[in-house]
Amino acid sequence: MVEEVSKARALAPEVKRVKVKTYMVDPVCTVCTGYVNIPPRRRLLDVLNGIPLGELRVDEEFLPVSEARISSLGGGSEVTVQNAYINKAKILFVKEAGREKTRGLGGEAAPRQYPFVVKQSKPIKLLTPLFTMTGQMYYAENQDLRDVLNRTPRFLPLTNVDICPAGGEDEFGVSFVTVNKEQIIFMQEL
């Protein structure tokens, strides 16, 4: 019996643990650093946007984060918990926490599960309640910025992003973030 379970585990695709930093909006910016489990053949963007995979429920309103360190952006006290559940509606953006450079958080080198879509890139600037971001947004050739903002998925991917806190603290750059479009105050093409 133990041998059968070991064989089944060896054949089953593994869930990927991705270390992320999640920035949330409240009276101050709260940051949660921890691990999110990504189902096989899925990306973090799929989990955030509720893209289903068979029987797995990925359309939940809360994002589970394990080994979570929660603190305010400006410093102060830090709390560590084994499991935290973040309300997706309160997320400003999510970025990678490690040094690894991925093509989309949780992306893996494997045959694509999505049809190839020719995309164009546009430099954009957006404002959230606590940050201004400039970066590249990608969308299909037959779309424009308005189409992207008005379609269904809640989270938008951006690359080569410069992030500036509203209080003028230190600006930082990241290779990839996913932004909650419900938290966008305005967006413009540059």
Backbone as ProteinMPNN parsed JSONL, in Angstrom:
{"seq_chain_A": "MVEEVSKARALAPEVKRVKVKTYMVDPVCTVCTGYVNIPPRRRLLDVLNGIPLGELRVDEEFLPVSEARISSLGGGSEVTVQNAYINKAKILFVKEAGREKTRGLGGEAAPRQYPFVVKQSKPIKLLTPLFTMTGQMYYAENQDLRDVLNRTPRFLPLTNVDICPAGGEDEFGVSFVTVNKEQIIFMQEL", "coords_chain_A": {"N_chain_A": [[0.822, -1.2, 0.0], [1.903, 1.286, 0.839], [3.875, 1.515, -1.083], [2.307, 1.833, -3.394], [1.136, 4.338, -2.943], [3.446, 5.922, -2.982], [4.22, 5.564, -5.677], [2.022, 6.744, -6.967], [2.3, 9.403, -6.112], [4.72, 10.006, -7.342], [4.016, 9.961, -10.031], [2.053, 11.912, -10.206], [1.627, 15.34, -11.037], [3.492, 17.869, -9.4], [2.512, 20.244, -6.933], [3.378, 23.607, -7.077], [5.314, 25.695, -5.012], [5.327, 29.068, -4.547], [7.144, 31.869, -3.641], [5.956, 34.892, -2.532], [5.339, 38.462, -2.328], [2.746, 40.201, -1.037], [0.942, 43.085, -1.408], [-1.291, 44.986, 0.385], [-4.269, 46.995, 0.666], [-5.243, 49.181, 3.189], [-5.825, 51.307, 6.011], [-3.068, 51.844, 6.215], [-0.356, 50.591, 4.221], [-0.248, 47.17, 4.119], [1.959, 44.438, 4.17], [2.338, 41.162, 3.121], [4.424, 38.482, 3.269], [5.074, 35.359, 1.953], [4.305, 31.909, 1.126], [2.606, 30.668, -1.738], [0.599, 28.094, -2.954], [0.657, 26.683, -6.109], [-1.35, 25.111, -8.434], [-0.547, 22.281, -10.61], [0.39, 23.046, -13.994], [-0.627, 25.617, -13.936], [-0.607, 29.177, -13.257], [0.297, 31.767, -10.904], [-1.222, 33.988, -11.553], [-3.457, 32.766, -12.697], [-4.575, 31.545, -10.428], [-5.171, 33.811, -8.864], [-7.045, 35.058, -10.532], [-9.045, 33.176, -10.643], [-9.116, 30.999, -12.478], [-10.333, 27.955, -13.426], [-9.31, 24.542, -12.711], [-9.952, 21.485, -13.473], [-11.24, 19.702, -10.818], [-10.244, 21.29, -8.836], [-10.604, 24.062, -6.659], [-10.143, 27.225, -7.488], [-11.255, 29.634, -7.511], [-11.786, 31.07, -5.286], [-12.476, 33.692, -2.895], [-10.493, 34.383, -1.139], [-6.983, 34.358, -0.752], [-4.865, 31.789, 0.056], [-1.986, 31.855, 2.101], [1.015, 30.494, 3.117], [3.359, 30.145, 5.868], [3.491, 32.871, 6.605], [4.604, 36.219, 6.848], [3.65, 39.157, 8.236], [3.462, 42.621, 7.946], [3.652, 46.238, 8.324], [4.184, 48.516, 5.615], [5.779, 50.728, 6.207], [7.301, 49.803, 8.298], [7.597, 48.849, 11.752], [5.694, 46.677, 13.898], [5.915, 43.113, 13.37], [4.208, 40.208, 12.386], [4.183, 36.71, 12.512], [2.69, 33.951, 11.045], [1.466, 30.597, 10.594], [-0.491, 30.048, 8.612], [-2.203, 32.279, 6.524], [-5.018, 34.074, 5.284], [-5.791, 35.955, 2.617], [-7.868, 38.57, 1.613], [-8.805, 38.799, -1.634], [-9.903, 41.043, -2.87], [-8.828, 43.154, -1.481], [-6.206, 43.252, -2.19], [-3.531, 45.092, -3.503], [-1.279, 44.71, -5.235], [0.78, 41.938, -6.34], [4.011, 40.589, -6.027], [7.081, 38.9, -6.93], [8.994, 37.38, -4.314], [11.479, 36.264, -3.975], [14.797, 35.982, -5.406], [14.601, 34.868, -7.843], [13.907, 35.05, -11.323], [11.072, 35.012, -13.011], [8.888, 34.187, -15.733], [6.156, 35.494, -15.394], [4.559, 34.989, -12.395], [4.967, 31.929, -10.807], [5.135, 30.607, -13.157], [6.096, 27.951, -15.363], [8.556, 26.016, -17.095], [7.243, 24.42, -19.557], [5.124, 22.629, -21.885], [2.831, 24.9, -23.329], [-0.342, 25.607, -21.92], [-2.171, 27.197, -22.986], [-3.699, 28.798, -25.798], [-1.628, 30.231, -28.346], [-1.319, 33.696, -28.485], [-0.929, 36.552, -30.334], [0.63, 39.368, -29.082], [0.696, 42.836, -28.179], [2.815, 45.36, -26.82], [2.583, 47.952, -24.509], [3.742, 50.906, -22.957], [2.708, 51.868, -19.749], [1.16, 53.895, -17.19], [0.008, 53.772, -13.907], [-2.181, 54.487, -11.168], [-2.683, 53.609, -7.837], [-4.384, 53.452, -4.641], [-2.148, 53.665, -2.902], [0.236, 53.561, -4.346], [2.197, 54.511, -7.234], [2.672, 53.247, -10.439], [4.802, 52.396, -13.141], [5.165, 50.696, -16.165], [5.259, 47.87, -18.438], [2.497, 46.783, -20.279], [0.789, 44.048, -21.639], [-1.267, 43.092, -24.33], [-3.766, 41.562, -26.45], [-3.56, 41.893, -30.046], [-5.952, 42.813, -31.162], [-7.132, 44.324, -29.204], [-7.592, 47.193, -27.031], [-6.477, 49.533, -24.502], [-8.782, 50.156, -22.995], [-10.393, 47.889, -23.476], [-8.928, 45.908, -22.129], [-9.086, 46.802, -19.461], [-11.82, 46.566, -18.987], [-12.521, 43.896, -19.2], [-13.144, 40.553, -17.882], [-11.119, 39.204, -15.977], [-9.717, 39.839, -12.734], [-7.093, 40.5, -12.0], [-4.234, 42.047, -13.434], [-1.388, 41.459, -15.451], [1.861, 42.956, -15.319], [5.034, 43.986, -16.639], [8.533, 44.749, -16.049], [8.448, 46.879, -14.037], [8.338, 49.969, -12.352], [7.912, 50.983, -9.096], [6.465, 53.34, -7.047], [5.997, 54.425, -3.844], [3.208, 56.242, -2.433], [3.861, 58.099, -0.457], [6.317, 59.003, -1.189], [8.486, 57.487, -0.46], [11.303, 55.23, -0.855], [11.658, 54.322, -4.21], [11.1, 51.305, -6.055], [12.028, 48.658, -8.282], [10.627, 45.973, -10.208], [10.575, 42.829, -11.953], [8.188, 41.596, -12.635], [4.765, 42.012, -11.858], [1.453, 41.49, -10.604], [-1.494, 43.221, -10.82], [-4.304, 44.306, -8.98], [-7.098, 45.162, -10.631], [-9.335, 46.368, -9.584], [-8.367, 48.076, -7.712], [-7.205, 50.097, -9.087], [-6.955, 53.499, -9.653], [-6.55, 55.313, -11.753], [-5.421, 54.812, -15.147], [-3.025, 55.175, -17.703], [-1.785, 55.316, -21.074], [1.607, 55.658, -21.96]], "CA_chain_A": [[0.0, 0.0, 0.0], [2.808, 2.437, 0.898], [4.532, 1.59, -2.379], [1.336, 2.368, -4.35], [1.02, 5.775, -2.675], [4.684, 6.531, -3.472], [4.148, 5.584, -7.136], [1.021, 7.745, -7.353], [2.899, 10.723, -5.91], [5.765, 10.201, -8.348], [3.383, 10.206, -11.317], [1.21, 13.111, -10.149], [2.376, 16.602, -11.106], [3.651, 18.494, -8.093], [2.067, 21.608, -6.69], [4.55, 24.47, -6.968], [5.263, 26.732, -3.971], [5.929, 30.305, -5.04], [7.277, 32.871, -2.58], [5.457, 36.171, -3.029], [5.034, 39.582, -1.441], [1.421, 40.704, -1.367], [0.716, 44.419, -0.855], [-2.736, 45.159, 0.573], [-4.715, 48.334, 1.006], [-6.011, 49.462, 4.394], [-5.359, 52.677, 6.314], [-1.668, 51.868, 5.801], [-0.091, 49.447, 3.349], [0.177, 45.959, 4.803], [2.687, 43.548, 3.283], [2.39, 39.77, 3.572], [5.406, 37.691, 2.534], [4.897, 33.944, 2.256], [4.245, 30.974, 0.008], [1.314, 30.331, -2.325], [0.654, 26.843, -3.703], [0.127, 26.821, -7.464], [-1.616, 23.782, -9.012], [0.209, 21.975, -11.832], [-0.04, 23.656, -15.249], [-1.282, 26.885, -13.666], [0.25, 30.255, -12.792], [-0.304, 32.535, -9.825], [-2.243, 34.829, -12.172], [-4.652, 31.932, -12.828], [-5.155, 31.38, -9.09], [-5.751, 35.093, -8.464], [-8.212, 35.366, -11.373], [-10.057, 32.135, -10.532], [-9.166, 30.123, -13.652], [-10.507, 26.613, -12.851], [-8.505, 23.413, -13.164], [-10.62, 20.264, -13.063], [-12.021, 19.787, -9.584], [-9.642, 22.225, -7.886], [-11.291, 25.34, -6.513], [-9.193, 28.333, -7.484], [-12.033, 30.853, -7.679], [-12.144, 31.545, -3.964], [-12.263, 35.12, -2.658], [-9.34, 34.569, -0.266], [-5.754, 33.721, -1.202], [-4.134, 31.199, 1.18], [-0.543, 32.087, 2.12], [1.622, 29.766, 4.232], [4.579, 30.732, 6.434], [3.249, 34.286, 6.311], [5.125, 37.314, 7.672], [2.768, 40.292, 7.961], [3.973, 43.858, 8.539], [3.305, 47.472, 7.63], [5.238, 48.912, 4.684], [6.655, 51.677, 6.876], [8.01, 49.186, 9.417], [6.773, 48.588, 12.924], [5.64, 45.289, 14.34], [5.759, 42.062, 12.368], [3.555, 39.019, 12.908], [4.41, 35.519, 11.702], [1.667, 32.918, 11.247], [1.631, 29.462, 9.681], [-1.408, 30.216, 7.482], [-2.995, 33.51, 6.469], [-5.954, 34.099, 4.162], [-5.859, 37.353, 2.2], [-9.013, 38.932, 0.792], [-8.29, 39.214, -2.945], [-10.396, 42.384, -3.194], [-7.991, 44.139, -0.782], [-4.841, 43.2, -2.712], [-3.127, 46.105, -4.486], [-0.495, 43.975, -6.219], [1.592, 40.818, -5.864], [5.284, 40.492, -6.742], [7.935, 37.819, -6.459], [9.744, 37.742, -3.114], [12.845, 35.757, -4.065], [15.652, 36.556, -6.438], [14.345, 34.217, -9.121], [13.236, 35.848, -12.344], [10.171, 34.119, -13.722], [8.007, 34.794, -16.73], [4.862, 35.329, -14.747], [4.764, 34.306, -11.126], [4.509, 30.554, -10.803], [5.27, 30.036, -14.491], [7.028, 26.843, -15.431], [8.986, 25.678, -18.442], [6.489, 23.245, -19.977], [4.255, 22.977, -23.012], [1.808, 25.879, -22.969], [-1.714, 25.133, -21.786], [-2.999, 28.258, -23.526], [-3.407, 29.047, -27.216], [-0.717, 31.351, -28.579], [-1.988, 34.926, -28.881], [0.013, 37.623, -30.641], [0.358, 40.486, -28.177], [1.463, 44.062, -28.314], [3.258, 45.899, -25.545], [2.437, 49.407, -24.371], [4.128, 51.435, -21.649], [1.561, 52.471, -19.06], [1.324, 54.431, -15.84], [-1.243, 53.629, -13.175], [-2.213, 54.977, -9.792], [-3.53, 52.91, -6.869], [-4.449, 54.321, -3.461], [-0.894, 53.822, -2.173], [1.416, 53.454, -5.209], [2.173, 54.824, -8.662], [3.472, 52.241, -11.135], [5.022, 52.511, -14.58], [5.679, 49.432, -16.672], [4.76, 47.39, -19.724], [1.309, 45.942, -20.252], [0.648, 43.293, -22.879], [-2.631, 42.681, -24.652], [-3.925, 41.047, -27.812], [-3.517, 42.916, -31.097], [-7.28, 43.345, -31.457], [-7.64, 45.006, -28.018], [-6.937, 48.413, -26.603], [-6.406, 49.646, -23.049], [-10.146, 50.102, -22.457], [-10.833, 46.489, -23.505], [-8.238, 45.183, -21.062], [-9.622, 47.23, -18.166], [-13.233, 46.209, -18.835], [-12.795, 42.466, -19.309], [-13.444, 39.853, -16.642], [-10.138, 38.916, -14.917], [-9.501, 40.878, -11.737], [-5.683, 40.858, -11.884], [-3.553, 42.329, -14.693], [0.062, 41.315, -15.356], [2.732, 44.023, -15.819], [6.453, 43.642, -16.573], [9.5, 45.849, -15.947], [7.638, 47.867, -13.325], [8.883, 50.837, -11.315], [6.852, 51.21, -8.117], [6.773, 54.47, -6.176], [4.989, 54.621, -2.8], [2.566, 57.563, -2.451], [4.536, 58.995, 0.476], [7.611, 59.403, -1.726], [9.583, 56.652, 0.031], [12.167, 54.665, -1.883], [11.079, 53.646, -5.37], [11.77, 50.044, -6.337], [11.664, 48.061, -9.553], [10.441, 44.525, -10.229], [10.429, 42.329, -13.317], [6.808, 41.188, -12.884], [3.739, 42.121, -10.812], [0.072, 41.374, -11.041], [-2.185, 44.324, -10.15], [-5.75, 44.177, -8.844], [-7.645, 46.305, -11.367], [-10.332, 47.038, -8.733], [-7.658, 49.071, -6.908], [-6.632, 51.118, -9.961], [-7.685, 54.766, -9.687], [-6.495, 55.666, -13.182], [-4.342, 54.228, -15.933], [-2.834, 55.876, -18.969], [-0.679, 54.886, -21.914], [2.676, 56.667, -22.006]], "C_chain_A": [[0.867, 1.266, 0.0], [3.494, 2.623, -0.443], [3.601, 2.177, -3.439], [1.179, 3.874, -4.184], [2.256, 6.491, -3.189], [4.684, 6.623, -4.989], [3.173, 6.653, -7.62], [1.578, 9.148, -7.203], [3.953, 11.022, -6.962], [5.175, 10.53, -9.706], [2.572, 11.5, -11.346], [2.073, 14.356, -10.258], [2.387, 17.279, -9.734], [3.065, 19.903, -8.07], [3.323, 22.436, -6.473], [4.318, 25.503, -5.873], [6.006, 27.945, -4.492], [5.968, 31.298, -3.882], [6.916, 34.23, -3.156], [5.386, 37.2, -1.911], [3.717, 40.153, -1.927], [1.229, 42.035, -0.652], [-0.782, 44.647, -0.808], [-3.055, 46.575, 1.007], [-5.535, 48.281, 2.289], [-5.566, 50.86, 4.812], [-3.875, 52.877, 6.025], [-1.463, 50.661, 4.906], [0.437, 48.289, 4.189], [0.833, 45.044, 3.782], [2.716, 42.161, 3.912], [3.36, 39.022, 2.669], [5.224, 36.24, 2.937], [4.789, 33.134, 0.982], [2.805, 30.705, -0.419], [1.506, 29.049, -3.122], [-0.049, 27.026, -5.042], [-0.104, 25.412, -8.014], [-0.775, 23.554, -10.261], [-0.435, 22.619, -13.061], [-0.856, 24.937, -15.031], [-0.233, 27.88, -13.195], [-0.446, 30.958, -11.631], [-1.422, 33.418, -10.377], [-3.549, 34.05, -12.342], [-5.35, 31.763, -11.48], [-5.831, 32.676, -8.652], [-7.03, 35.408, -9.243], [-9.275, 34.278, -11.363], [-10.21, 31.276, -11.767], [-9.248, 28.69, -13.136], [-9.577, 25.579, -13.472], [-9.174, 22.152, -12.642], [-11.472, 20.498, -11.833], [-11.45, 20.773, -8.571], [-10.426, 23.53, -7.855], [-10.245, 26.437, -6.435], [-9.922, 29.673, -7.603], [-12.46, 31.45, -6.342], [-11.797, 33.024, -3.804], [-11.055, 35.408, -1.776], [-8.162, 33.761, -0.789], [-5.038, 33.127, 0.002], [-2.628, 31.412, 1.02], [0.024, 31.348, 3.334], [2.946, 30.416, 4.638], [4.58, 32.241, 6.217], [3.883, 35.206, 7.352], [4.341, 38.558, 7.281], [3.3, 41.508, 8.697], [3.429, 45.055, 7.772], [4.47, 47.861, 6.739], [6.246, 49.839, 5.358], [7.443, 51.091, 8.029], [7.065, 48.959, 10.575], [6.754, 47.104, 13.234], [5.415, 44.329, 13.179], [5.152, 40.848, 13.054], [3.861, 37.875, 11.961], [3.353, 34.491, 12.065], [1.901, 31.797, 10.245], [0.765, 29.624, 8.442], [-2.178, 31.518, 7.614], [-3.88, 33.418, 5.231], [-6.221, 35.552, 3.815], [-7.063, 37.561, 1.3], [-8.492, 39.485, -0.531], [-8.731, 40.634, -3.319], [-9.539, 43.469, -2.555], [-6.552, 44.164, -1.28], [-4.618, 44.337, -3.701], [-2.355, 45.428, -5.607], [0.3, 42.886, -5.53], [2.871, 40.792, -6.695], [6.079, 39.328, -6.172], [8.742, 38.28, -5.26], [11.188, 37.287, -3.188], [13.623, 36.457, -5.148], [15.378, 35.953, -7.811], [13.596, 35.15, -10.058], [12.374, 34.902, -13.156], [9.396, 34.891, -14.765], [6.6, 34.599, -16.224], [5.082, 34.534, -13.476], [4.179, 32.913, -11.188], [4.607, 29.896, -12.159], [6.283, 28.907, -14.486], [7.383, 26.567, -16.88], [8.331, 24.362, -18.832], [5.671, 23.628, -21.193], [3.126, 23.892, -22.548], [0.423, 25.239, -22.925], [-2.69, 26.116, -22.422], [-2.711, 28.406, -25.011], [-2.493, 30.266, -27.349], [-1.518, 32.539, -29.088], [-0.912, 35.968, -29.146], [-0.364, 38.821, -29.779], [1.204, 41.682, -28.549], [1.779, 44.58, -26.923], [3.096, 47.41, -25.573], [2.962, 49.831, -23.012], [2.925, 52.142, -21.027], [2.008, 53.047, -17.712], [-0.013, 54.249, -15.158], [-1.072, 54.102, -11.749], [-3.166, 54.103, -8.997], [-3.59, 53.804, -5.642], [-3.099, 54.584, -2.792], [0.365, 53.819, -3.035], [1.133, 54.017, -6.591], [3.109, 53.826, -9.327], [3.607, 52.599, -12.601], [5.649, 51.208, -15.034], [5.074, 49.102, -18.018], [3.529, 46.521, -19.502], [1.17, 45.311, -21.624], [-0.817, 42.941, -23.088], [-2.72, 42.314, -26.12], [-3.999, 42.187, -28.813], [-4.87, 43.562, -31.356], [-7.909, 44.043, -30.251], [-6.964, 46.359, -27.854], [-6.998, 48.47, -25.084], [-7.786, 49.536, -22.413], [-10.674, 48.672, -22.425], [-10.22, 45.704, -22.354], [-8.828, 45.54, -19.7], [-11.052, 46.759, -17.932], [-13.526, 44.722, -18.988], [-12.818, 41.813, -17.927], [-12.313, 39.692, -15.626], [-9.85, 40.114, -14.022], [-8.062, 41.378, -11.723], [-5.034, 40.973, -13.252], [-2.054, 42.143, -14.516], [0.776, 42.522, -15.963], [4.172, 43.554, -15.706], [7.291, 44.913, -16.502], [8.867, 47.063, -15.279], [8.471, 48.644, -12.317], [7.724, 51.207, -10.405], [7.291, 52.305, -7.162], [5.66, 54.602, -5.132], [4.478, 56.055, -2.796], [3.278, 58.562, -1.548], [5.907, 59.431, 0.011], [8.777, 58.609, -1.18], [10.343, 56.08, -1.151], [11.387, 53.941, -2.964], [11.816, 52.33, -5.56], [11.238, 49.483, -7.649], [11.537, 46.555, -9.431], [10.246, 44.083, -11.677], [8.987, 41.97, -13.644], [5.956, 41.446, -11.657], [2.395, 41.82, -11.447], [-0.731, 42.337, -10.181], [-3.688, 44.058, -10.131], [-6.395, 45.381, -9.526], [-8.756, 47.017, -10.593], [-9.691, 48.122, -7.869], [-7.036, 50.168, -7.765], [-7.532, 52.355, -9.98], [-7.708, 55.308, -11.098], [-5.322, 54.959, -13.821], [-4.253, 54.998, -17.229], [-1.706, 55.228, -19.755], [0.345, 56.008, -21.939], [3.187, 56.812, -23.423]], "O_chain_A": [[0.598, 2.205, -0.749], [3.679, 3.752, -0.898], [4.05, 2.939, -4.295], [1.098, 4.604, -5.172], [2.138, 7.566, -3.777], [5.098, 7.64, -5.545], [3.462, 7.38, -8.57], [1.359, 9.998, -8.066], [4.07, 12.157, -7.424], [5.766, 11.299, -10.463], [2.424, 12.116, -12.402], [3.137, 14.428, -9.642], [1.392, 17.25, -9.009], [3.12, 20.641, -9.054], [4.233, 22.01, -5.762], [3.253, 26.117, -5.81], [7.184, 27.856, -4.839], [4.956, 31.538, -3.223], [7.499, 34.668, -4.148], [5.375, 36.867, -0.726], [3.587, 40.541, -3.088], [1.339, 42.106, 0.572], [-1.47, 44.521, -1.821], [-2.239, 47.26, 1.624], [-6.412, 47.432, 2.445], [-4.961, 51.552, 3.994], [-3.466, 53.969, 5.631], [-2.329, 49.789, 4.845], [1.447, 48.419, 4.881], [0.336, 44.887, 2.667], [3.07, 42.001, 5.08], [3.154, 38.934, 1.459], [5.219, 35.919, 4.125], [5.133, 33.604, -0.102], [1.911, 30.538, 0.411], [2.468, 28.927, -3.881], [-1.197, 27.466, -5.102], [0.825, 24.606, -8.061], [-0.338, 24.51, -10.902], [-1.659, 22.72, -13.15], [-1.686, 25.29, -15.868], [0.868, 27.506, -12.791], [-1.641, 30.763, -11.406], [-2.459, 33.576, -9.732], [-4.63, 34.608, -12.154], [-6.576, 31.831, -11.401], [-6.944, 32.646, -8.126], [-7.982, 35.956, -8.688], [-10.311, 34.433, -12.01], [-11.323, 30.857, -12.086], [-8.32, 28.237, -12.466], [-9.122, 25.727, -14.606], [-8.98, 21.787, -11.483], [-12.322, 21.387, -11.813], [-12.09, 21.066, -7.561], [-10.856, 24.036, -8.891], [-9.542, 26.563, -5.432], [-9.293, 30.717, -7.774], [-13.396, 32.248, -6.285], [-10.924, 33.54, -4.5], [-10.631, 36.559, -1.672], [-8.324, 32.618, -1.218], [-4.634, 33.872, 0.895], [-2.067, 31.182, -0.051], [-0.439, 31.555, 4.456], [3.568, 31.137, 3.858], [5.548, 32.809, 5.711], [3.729, 35.011, 8.558], [4.366, 38.969, 6.121], [3.56, 41.459, 9.899], [2.824, 44.907, 6.71], [5.622, 47.571, 7.063], [7.446, 49.738, 5.1], [8.19, 51.816, 8.686], [5.852, 48.886, 10.383], [7.675, 46.368, 12.88], [4.817, 44.674, 12.159], [5.536, 40.5, 14.17], [3.807, 38.044, 10.743], [3.141, 34.191, 13.239], [2.467, 32.02, 9.175], [1.228, 29.367, 7.331], [-2.733, 31.826, 8.669], [-3.527, 32.762, 4.251], [-6.801, 36.295, 4.607], [-7.261, 36.821, 0.336], [-7.819, 40.515, -0.555], [-8.004, 41.345, -4.013], [-9.524, 44.6, -3.041], [-5.76, 45.001, -0.847], [-5.409, 44.531, -4.623], [-2.712, 45.546, -6.779], [0.477, 42.895, -4.312], [2.829, 40.951, -7.915], [5.794, 38.834, -5.081], [9.135, 39.444, -5.189], [12.046, 37.869, -2.526], [13.145, 37.425, -5.74], [15.86, 36.46, -8.824], [12.756, 35.939, -9.628], [12.893, 34.079, -13.909], [9.267, 36.113, -14.681], [5.929, 33.635, -16.593], [5.74, 33.494, -13.505], [3.025, 32.734, -11.577], [4.206, 28.742, -12.313], [7.222, 28.912, -13.691], [6.599, 26.852, -17.785], [8.825, 23.296, -18.467], [5.534, 24.811, -21.506], [2.537, 23.672, -21.489], [0.068, 24.434, -23.786], [-3.901, 25.893, -22.4], [-1.584, 28.163, -25.443], [-2.578, 31.209, -26.563], [-2.309, 32.402, -30.022], [-0.078, 36.237, -28.282], [-1.522, 39.238, -29.746], [2.273, 41.559, -29.147], [1.078, 44.266, -25.96], [3.439, 48.061, -26.56], [2.662, 49.184, -22.009], [2.222, 52.907, -21.687], [3.074, 52.725, -17.187], [-1.057, 54.532, -15.746], [0.031, 54.115, -11.201], [-4.304, 53.874, -9.407], [-2.907, 54.828, -5.602], [-2.924, 55.632, -2.17], [1.458, 54.049, -2.518], [-0.004, 54.009, -7.064], [4.212, 53.583, -8.838], [2.651, 53.051, -13.232], [6.547, 50.675, -14.382], [4.452, 49.949, -18.659], [3.523, 45.638, -18.645], [1.403, 45.958, -22.645], [-1.516, 42.544, -22.155], [-1.874, 42.697, -26.928], [-4.435, 43.292, -28.491], [-4.934, 44.733, -31.729], [-9.106, 44.329, -30.27], [-5.921, 46.635, -28.445], [-7.516, 47.551, -24.449], [-7.935, 48.878, -21.383], [-11.329, 48.277, -21.461], [-10.904, 44.93, -21.685], [-9.046, 44.654, -18.873], [-11.454, 46.573, -16.784], [-14.689, 44.325, -18.912], [-12.538, 42.466, -16.923], [-12.533, 40.028, -14.462], [-9.752, 41.25, -14.488], [-7.826, 42.558, -11.462], [-5.24, 40.128, -14.123], [-1.492, 42.619, -13.53], [0.353, 43.048, -16.992], [4.509, 42.809, -14.786], [6.83, 46.002, -16.844], [8.764, 48.135, -15.876], [9.215, 48.062, -11.529], [6.686, 51.682, -10.865], [8.351, 52.216, -6.543], [4.51, 54.86, -5.486], [5.221, 56.982, -3.118], [3.296, 59.756, -1.847], [6.601, 60.152, 0.728], [9.932, 58.98, -1.389], [10.061, 56.406, -2.304], [10.567, 53.066, -2.684], [13.008, 52.233, -5.268], [10.125, 49.803, -8.066], [12.25, 45.926, -8.648], [9.807, 44.865, -12.52], [8.591, 42.031, -14.808], [6.368, 41.14, -10.538], [2.229, 41.888, -12.665], [-0.662, 42.282, -8.953], [-4.27, 43.64, -11.133], [-6.254, 46.506, -9.048], [-9.088, 48.158, -10.913], [-10.39, 48.992, -7.349], [-6.404, 51.08, -7.23], [-8.721, 52.265, -10.285], [-8.758, 55.718, -11.593], [-4.367, 54.56, -13.155], [-5.265, 55.422, -17.789], [-0.781, 54.66, -19.175], [-0.02, 57.184, -21.938], [4.089, 57.611, -23.676]]}, "name": "protein", "num_of_chains": 1, "seq": "MVEEVSKARALAPEVKRVKVKTYMVDPVCTVCTGYVNIPPRRRLLDVLNGIPLGELRVDEEFLPVSEARISSLGGGSEVTVQNAYINKAKILFVKEAGREKTRGLGGEAAPRQYPFVVKQSKPIKLLTPLFTMTGQMYYAENQDLRDVLNRTPRFLPLTNVDICPAGGEDEFGVSFVTVNKEQIIFMQEL"}
